[in-house]
């Protein structure tokens, strides 16, 4: 959701340090040059750090040196603590790239697993030679077989019927098309049936063609074939009822889809404070402690698909999410993303090209130019941007499926100081593989790589250390517990390594973060009420870093209430 706070930590300075500000620096200029030059050559490694303490025994010369270091830290904080450096426990754009895929897996996990048809293995009591001698009976058997998913039986009967005298060409063409369908060559089967319809105005063939087009997600073409079949002749009530079911499903696919959620939240570190107090070199210290806050989380998603000819369609999707904290509105956050573009899909594949616009909102705590406003309800716009997402999904049989996404977007911050440092391009790629082990269990794993390239590569003669590269892996487990009457559980673990470019503040090395997250969710089908689905959610986040100010640890508990309509 919101970007991690980048305000400067609280500082306290020893009285002796304050006294050093009054010293005469001119007498020590040469010595300072030598010591600063030497200090630059000493790496602040894990085993060789320099901690300079201001005590009553500190010499006037060292007090002066430490004063310079302190001034340097404060001056660099003007640049770097507009930096330092978004530690990003919440990453709305990264989550948005994965959200549609994870929602799809959640929905599939609550549905019965598809079953593949199996060939009839009952013993044959009649040979093909016997059937060829009775072409009328063979034609009748083939006609009946076309109403079943038994591909091998259809192919066997069709081969035998082809050897009879004057076979029905229409019946054989339909059988060949059904064999292609059973072999998962759905596009070839549709093409074969379209050729039949062009030469034979046969209602049964048209209905079969419409069913194939529906299965291949050619919604508009399927609906047109169903309408033509209804106009050709008076269909039996049972057939009309079945056609109506197909057309209702087509209408639902193209209708507006909405999903909304609201949840009370308890956040143990709403101000995103460091994991524990720290001091750098004994003079640069943070006393900021985590603040606990209660609030309301909300989300609203919408989607609309407009089918074009064949497998093409136009799609519109949107995501809105955020949190409002009671009596701590300065830490509010919200995120918006709207995607609109082109999509191609068939039975097993989906390809999308989706330009998008996104905006990030925050309470006053993320703004240097705004006073603290703990009672403001609506957050301010922190940043906005636009970009492009390419995605591809593939299903392999009934158990395996994969999802791949590439996206790039440009971000523009509202505040000038932050914009100078953090305006720029983000490029990201996400790949995931899911396996449905049983009808009630799904496992998935994912890998995401992202990089941020700031518009201003250098600032004040130094490398802009807001630039970073991030590698993340995730593992998820979705389970439906039938023995517990319909309990649904979701567990997702993720680990990421983020490395910034340039030199971190008050350091001579780059900032490196190790980010871990664990999400747990429980819901139960029997607790639904008028479409409202409650869920219990717990999330743990931790960031370990070589820079003390970037260390974070938090956990959040919230009760979700979702509804699709």
C-alpha positions in Angstrom: 0.0 0.0 0.0 1.8 3.1 1.2 5.5 3.7 0.6 7.6 3.3 3.7 8.1 6.5 5.6 11.3 8.5 4.7 11.2 11.1 7.4 14.5 11.9 9.2 14.8 9.9 12.6 14.8 11.9 15.8 18.3 13.1 16.8 19.8 13.8 20.2 23.3 15.3 20.6 25.5 15.3 23.7 26.1 18.6 25.4 29.8 18.3 24.6 28.9 18.0 20.9 26.9 21.2 21.1 29.8 22.9 22.8 32.1 21.9 19.9 29.9 23.9 17.5 31.4 27.0 19.1 35.0 26.0 18.5 37.5 27.7 16.2 37.9 25.4 13.2 40.7 27.3 11.5 43.5 25.9 13.8 42.7 22.3 12.9 42.1 22.6 9.1 45.3 20.7 8.1 44.8 18.0 10.7 41.2 17.5 9.7 42.2 17.0 6.1 44.6 14.3 7.0 42.2 12.5 9.4 39.2 12.7 7.0 41.5 11.4 4.2 42.6 8.5 6.4 39.1 7.8 7.6 37.9 7.5 4.0 40.4 4.7 3.5 39.1 2.7 6.5 36.2 0.4 5.4 33.4 0.4 7.9 33.1 -3.4 7.6 31.3 -5.7 10.0 34.5 -6.3 11.9 36.2 -2.9 11.5 33.7 -0.1 12.4 34.7 3.2 13.9 32.5 4.3 16.7 33.4 7.8 17.9 32.0 8.7 21.3 31.6 12.3 22.7 32.6 12.1 26.3 34.1 14.5 28.9 37.5 13.1 27.9 37.2 13.9 24.2 39.8 16.4 23.1 38.8 19.7 21.5 40.3 18.5 18.2 38.2 15.4 18.1 35.1 17.3 19.1 35.7 19.5 16.1 36.1 16.5 13.8 32.9 14.9 15.2 31.1 18.2 14.7 32.1 18.2 11.0 30.8 14.6 10.7 27.6 15.6 12.4 27.1 18.6 10.1 27.9 16.4 7.1 25.3 13.9 8.3 22.7 16.5 8.7 23.5 18.1 5.3 23.5 14.7 3.6 20.2 13.9 5.3 18.7 16.7 3.3 19.4 14.6 0.3 19.6 11.1 1.7 16.8 11.1 4.1 14.5 12.2 1.4 16.3 8.9 0.5 16.9 6.8 3.2 15.9 4.7 1.7 12.3 3.6 1.1 12.5 0.3 3.0 9.0 -0.6 1.6 7.4 -3.1 3.9 4.3 -2.3 1.8 4.8 -2.4 -2.0 1.6 -1.6 -3.7 2.9 -1.8 -7.3 4.6 -5.1 -6.7 1.4 -6.5 -5.2 -0.7 -5.1 -8.0 1.3 -6.9 -10.6 0.5 -10.3 -8.9 -3.0 -9.6 -7.6 -5.2 -10.8 -10.6 -3.2 -14.1 -10.7 -3.5 -14.8 -7.0 -7.2 -14.0 -7.0 -7.6 -16.4 -9.8 -5.8 -19.2 -7.9 -8.0 -18.4 -4.8 -11.2 -18.8 -6.8 -10.0 -22.0 -8.5 -9.0 -23.5 -5.1 -12.6 -23.3 -3.9 -14.0 -25.1 -7.0 -14.0 -28.8 -7.9 -11.0 -29.8 -9.9 -11.8 -30.5 -13.6 -11.9 -34.1 -14.6 -10.6 -35.4 -17.9 -12.8 -37.8 -19.8 -11.8 -41.4 -20.0 -12.3 -43.8 -22.8 -14.9 -46.5 -22.5 -13.0 -49.6 -21.5 -15.9 -52.1 -21.5 -15.2 -55.1 -23.7 -16.4 -55.1 -27.3 -18.9 -57.8 -28.1 -19.3 -56.6 -31.7 -16.5 -56.2 -34.2 -16.1 -53.5 -36.8 -16.7 -56.0 -39.5 -20.1 -56.8 -38.0 -21.0 -53.1 -37.8 -20.0 -52.4 -41.4 -22.5 -55.0 -42.5 -25.2 -52.9 -40.8 -24.6 -49.2 -41.9 -27.9 -47.9 -40.5 -27.1 -49.3 -37.0 -23.5 -48.0 -37.3 -24.8 -44.5 -38.2 -27.1 -44.6 -35.2 -24.4 -45.6 -32.9 -22.1 -42.9 -34.2 -24.8 -40.3 -33.8 -25.2 -41.3 -30.2 -21.5 -41.4 -29.5 -21.3 -37.7 -30.7 -23.2 -36.8 -27.5 -20.5 -38.3 -25.3 -16.9 -37.3 -24.5 -15.6 -40.7 -25.6 -13.1 -39.6 -28.3 -11.7 -43.0 -29.0 -15.1 -44.5 -29.4 -16.1 -41.7 -31.9 -12.9 -42.2 -33.9 -13.4 -46.0 -34.0 -17.0 -45.8 -35.1 -16.2 -43.1 -37.6 -13.4 -45.2 -39.2 -15.8 -48.1 -39.5 -18.7 -46.0 -40.9 -16.3 -44.5 -43.5 -16.0 -48.0 -45.0 -19.7 -48.4 -45.6 -21.4 -47.7 -48.9 -22.5 -44.1 -49.3 -21.8 -42.8 -45.8 -23.4 -39.6 -44.6 -20.7 -36.9 -45.3 -22.2 -34.5 -42.7 -22.2 -37.1 -40.0 -18.5 -38.0 -40.8 -17.5 -34.3 -40.8 -19.1 -33.8 -37.4 -17.4 -36.9 -36.1 -14.0 -35.7 -37.4 -14.6 -32.3 -35.7 -15.5 -34.0 -32.4 -12.3 -36.1 -32.5 -10.2 -32.9 -32.9 -12.1 -31.5 -30.0 -11.3 -34.5 -27.9 -7.6 -34.3 -28.8 -7.6 -30.7 -27.4 -7.2 -29.3 -30.9 -10.1 -26.9 -30.3 -9.2 -24.3 -32.8 -9.0 -26.9 -35.6 -12.4 -28.4 -34.4 -14.0 -25.0 -34.6 -12.6 -24.3 -38.1 -14.0 -27.7 -39.2 -17.4 -27.0 -37.8 -17.5 -23.5 -39.3 -16.9 -25.1 -42.7 -19.8 -27.4 -42.1 -22.1 -24.6 -41.1 -21.2 -22.7 -44.3 -22.5 -25.6 -46.5 -25.1 -27.2 -44.2 -27.7 -25.1 -42.3 -27.9 -27.9 -39.7 -29.1 -26.8 -36.2 -27.4 -29.5 -34.3 -24.1 -28.7 -35.9 -24.6 -25.0 -35.2 -25.3 -25.8 -31.5 -22.1 -28.0 -31.3 -20.1 -25.2 -32.9 -21.5 -22.7 -30.4 -20.6 -24.9 -27.5 -17.0 -25.3 -28.8 -16.7 -21.5 -29.2 -17.9 -21.1 -25.7 -15.3 -23.5 -24.4 -12.6 -21.6 -26.4 -13.8 -18.4 -24.8 -15.0 -16.9 -28.1 -18.0 -15.3 -26.3 -19.4 -13.1 -29.0 -19.1 -15.8 -31.7 -20.8 -18.4 -29.5 -23.7 -16.1 -28.6 -24.3 -15.4 -32.3 -24.4 -19.1 -33.1 -26.8 -19.8 -30.3 -29.1 -17.0 -31.6 -29.0 -18.4 -35.1 -29.8 -21.9 -33.9 -32.9 -20.6 -32.0 -34.1 -18.8 -35.1 -33.6 -21.7 -37.5 -36.2 -23.9 -36.0 -38.4 -24.5 -32.9 -36.1 -26.2 -30.4 -37.4 -28.5 -27.6 -37.7 -26.9 -24.2 -34.8 -28.9 -22.8 -32.5 -27.7 -25.6 -33.7 -24.1 -25.1 -33.1 -24.4 -21.4 -29.5 -25.5 -22.1 -29.0 -22.7 -24.6 -30.2 -20.2 -22.0 -27.6 -21.5 -19.5 -24.8 -20.9 -22.0 -26.0 -17.5 -22.9 -26.4 -16.5 -19.3 -22.8 -17.6 -18.7 -21.6 -15.5 -21.7 -23.5 -12.5 -20.3 -21.8 -13.0 -16.9 -18.4 -13.1 -18.5 -19.0 -9.7 -20.1 -20.9 -8.1 -17.2 -19.3 -5.7 -14.7 -17.5 -7.6 -11.9 -17.1 -6.0 -8.5 -15.4 -7.1 -5.3 -15.3 -5.1 -2.2 -13.7 -5.7 1.2 -13.5 -3.9 4.6 -11.6 -5.0 7.7 -10.6 -3.7 11.1 -6.8 -3.6 11.4 -4.4 -3.6 14.3 -0.9 -2.5 13.3 1.9 -2.9 15.8 4.2 -0.4 13.9 2.1 2.1 12.1 4.9 4.7 12.1 7.3 2.3 10.5 9.9 2.8 13.2 13.3 1.0 13.2 13.2 -2.4 14.9 15.2 -1.0 17.9 16.9 2.3 18.9 20.3 2.8 17.3 23.3 5.2 17.3 25.8 5.8 14.6 29.3 6.8 15.7 27.9 7.7 19.1 26.4 11.0 17.9 23.6 10.2 15.4 20.9 8.4 17.3 17.3 7.5 16.9 14.8 7.4 19.7 11.8 6.7 17.6 9.7 3.8 18.9 6.9 1.8 17.2 3.4 3.2 17.6 0.4 0.8 17.7 -2.7 1.9 16.0 -6.2 0.6 15.1 -7.8 1.3 11.8 -10.0 0.2 9.0 -8.7 -1.4 5.8 -10.6 -1.3 2.6 -10.4 -2.5 -1.0 -12.5 -2.3 -4.1 -11.8 -4.1 -7.4 -13.7 -3.9 -10.6 -13.4 -5.5 -14.0 -15.2 -5.4 -17.4 -14.6 -7.4 -20.5 -16.0 -6.5 -23.9 -15.8 -9.4 -26.4 -14.8 -8.7 -30.0 -14.6 -11.1 -32.8 -12.9 -14.4 -32.3 -10.7 -14.6 -29.2 -10.1 -10.9 -28.9 -11.6 -8.6 -26.3 -11.2 -5.2 -24.6 -10.7 -5.3 -20.9 -10.9 -2.7 -18.1 -9.7 -3.5 -14.6 -9.2 -1.4 -11.5 -7.9 -1.8 -7.9 -8.3 0.5 -5.0 -7.0 -0.3 -1.5 -6.0 1.6 1.6 -6.0 2.0 5.4 -7.5 4.7 7.6 -6.1 4.8 11.2 -8.2 6.1 14.0 -6.5 9.1 15.7 -3.4 8.4 13.6 -4.6 9.6 10.2 -1.1 11.0 9.5 -0.1 7.4 8.7 -3.1 6.7 6.3 -2.3 5.2 2.9 -4.1 4.3 -0.3 -3.3 3.0 -3.7 -5.1 3.1 -7.0 -4.4 1.3 -10.3 -6.6 1.3 -13.4 -5.7 -0.9 -16.5 -7.4 -0.8 -19.9 -6.3 -2.6 -23.0 -6.4 -5.6 -25.3 -6.7 -9.3 -24.4 -6.6 -12.5 -26.4 -7.7 -15.8 -24.8 -8.7 -19.3 -25.6 -9.3 -22.4 -23.5 -5.8 -22.7 -22.1 -4.0 -19.4 -22.9 -4.5 -15.7 -22.1 -2.4 -12.8 -23.5 -2.8 -9.2 -22.4 -1.4 -5.8 -23.3 -2.6 -3.4 -20.7 -1.6 0.3 -20.3 -2.3 1.6 -16.8 -2.4 4.6 -14.5 -1.6 4.4 -10.8 -1.6 6.8 -7.9 -0.3 6.5 -4.4 -1.8 8.5 -1.5 -0.5 9.1 2.0 -1.2 10.9 5.3 0.8 13.9 6.3 3.6 11.9 7.9 5.1 11.2 4.4 5.3 14.9 3.6 8.0 17.3 4.8 5.9 20.3 3.7 2.7 19.4 5.6 2.1 19.7 9.4 1.0 16.5 11.3 -2.7 16.0 10.8 -4.0 13.1 12.9 -7.6 13.8 12.2 -7.7 14.2 8.4 -9.7 11.4 6.7 -8.6 11.7 3.1 -4.9 11.2 2.4 -2.9 13.4 0.1 -1.6 12.3 -3.3 2.0 11.3 -2.8 2.9 10.2 -6.3 1.3 9.1 -9.6 2.5 7.4 -12.8 1.6 5.5 -15.9 3.0 2.4 -17.5 2.4 -0.7 -19.5 1.8 -4.4 -18.4 2.2 -7.4 -20.6 0.9 -10.7 -19.3 0.7 -14.3 -20.4 -1.1 -17.3 -18.7 -1.0 -20.9 -19.8 -2.8 -24.0 -18.5 -1.2 -27.4 -18.9 -3.8 -30.1 -18.5 -5.9 -30.1 -15.4 -3.2 -29.6 -12.8 -0.5 -27.2 -13.9 -0.7 -23.6 -14.9 1.7 -20.7 -15.2 1.6 -16.9 -15.2 4.1 -14.4 -16.6 4.0 -10.6 -16.4 6.3 -7.8 -17.5 5.6 -4.1 -16.7 7.3 -0.8 -16.7 6.0 2.5 -15.3 7.2 6.1 -14.7 6.6 7.7 -11.2 6.2 11.4 -10.5 6.3 12.6 -6.9 4.4 15.7 -5.9 7.0 17.2 -3.5 10.0 18.8 -5.3 12.7 17.5 -3.0 11.4 14.0 -3.2 10.8 14.2 -6.9 14.4 15.2 -7.5 15.5 12.0 -5.9 12.8 9.4 -6.5 11.1 10.3 -9.9 12.1 7.7 -12.4 11.3 4.4 -14.1 10.5 1.0 -12.4 10.7 -2.2 -14.5 9.4 -5.5 -13.1 9.0 -9.1 -14.2 7.0 -11.7 -12.3 6.7 -15.4 -13.1 4.7 -18.0 -11.2 3.9 -21.7 -11.5 0.9 -23.4 -9.8 0.2 -27.1 -9.2 -3.2 -28.4 -8.1 -2.0 -31.5 -6.2 -5.6 -32.6 -5.3 -9.0 -31.2 -5.7 -8.6 -29.5 -2.4 -4.9 -28.5 -2.4 -2.9 -26.0 -4.6 0.7 -25.1 -4.4 2.3 -22.2 -6.2 5.7 -20.5 -6.3 6.8 -17.2 -7.8 9.8 -15.1 -8.7 9.9 -11.3 -9.1 12.7 -9.1 -10.3 12.3 -5.3 -10.2 14.7 -2.4 -10.6 14.3 1.4 -10.1 16.2 3.8 -12.2 15.9 7.4 -11.0 15.5 10.2 -13.5 18.4 12.0 -11.9 21.2 9.5 -11.8 23.5 11.8 -9.8 22.7 14.4 -7.1 25.1 17.0 -5.8 28.0 15.2 -7.4 27.2 11.8 -5.9 25.4 8.7 -7.2 21.7 8.9 -6.4 21.3 6.1 -3.9 17.5 5.7 -4.4 18.3 3.4 -7.4 17.9 -0.3 -6.5 17.5 -3.8 -7.8 15.2 -6.4 -6.0 15.0 -10.2 -6.3 12.0 -11.9 -4.6 10.8 -15.5 -4.3 7.5 -16.7 -2.9 5.8 -19.9 -2.0 2.1 -20.4 -1.4 -0.3 -23.1 -0.2 -4.0 -23.0 -0.7 -6.1 -25.7 1.1 -9.8 -26.5 1.3 -10.4 -28.6 4.4 -13.5 -30.8 3.6 -13.2 -32.6 7.0 -13.8 -29.3 8.7 -16.9 -28.5 6.7 -15.5 -26.1 4.1 -12.6 -24.3 5.9 -10.3 -22.5 3.5 -6.7 -21.6 4.4 -4.0 -19.6 2.6 -0.3 -19.4 3.5 2.1 -17.3 1.5 5.8 -16.8 2.4 8.1 -14.4 0.5 11.7 -13.4 0.7 13.4 -10.6 -1.1 16.9 -9.1 -1.4 17.1 -5.5 -2.3 20.4 -3.7 -3.1 20.6 0.0 -3.5 23.2 1.8 -5.6 25.4 4.6 -4.4 26.6 5.2 -0.8 24.1 5.2 2.0 23.9 8.1 4.5 26.7 8.2 7.1 28.4 5.2 5.5 30.8 4.3 2.8 28.9 1.3 1.5 25.6 0.7 -0.3 22.4 -0.2 1.6 21.4 -3.8 1.4 18.0 -5.1 2.7 16.7 -8.6 3.3 12.9 -8.6 3.4 10.7 -11.4 4.6 6.9 -11.7 4.8 4.4 -14.3 6.0 0.7 -14.1 5.3 -1.9 -16.4 6.9 -5.7 -16.3 6.0 -8.7 -18.4 7.1 -12.3 -18.4 5.9 -15.2 -20.8 6.1 -17.9 -21.3 3.5 -20.7 -21.8 6.1 -20.0 -18.4 7.5 -21.1 -16.6 4.4 -24.1 -14.4 4.7 -25.8 -12.9 1.6 -22.6 -13.2 -0.3 -20.4 -11.7 2.4 -17.4 -13.8 3.2 -15.5 -13.1 6.4 -11.8 -14.0 6.8 -9.2 -13.8 9.5 -5.8 -12.5 8.3 -2.4 -12.2 9.9 0.7 -10.8 8.3 4.3 -10.7 9.6 6.9 -8.5 8.0 10.6 -8.0 8.7 13.5 -6.2 7.1 17.1 -6.8 8.0 19.6 -4.3 6.7 23.2 -3.3 7.0 21.9 0.2 7.8 20.3 0.4 11.3 17.6 2.9 10.3 16.3 0.5 7.6 15.6 -2.4 10.0 11.9 -3.0 10.4 9.6 -5.5 12.2 5.8 -5.5 12.3 2.8 -7.7 12.4 -0.8 -6.9 11.5 -4.0 -8.7 12.3 -7.3 -7.9 10.5 -10.7 -9.4 10.0 -11.7 -9.2 6.4 -15.3 -9.0 5.0 -15.5 -9.5 1.2 -18.3 -9.5 -1.3 -18.4 -10.2 -5.0 -21.3 -8.8 -7.1 
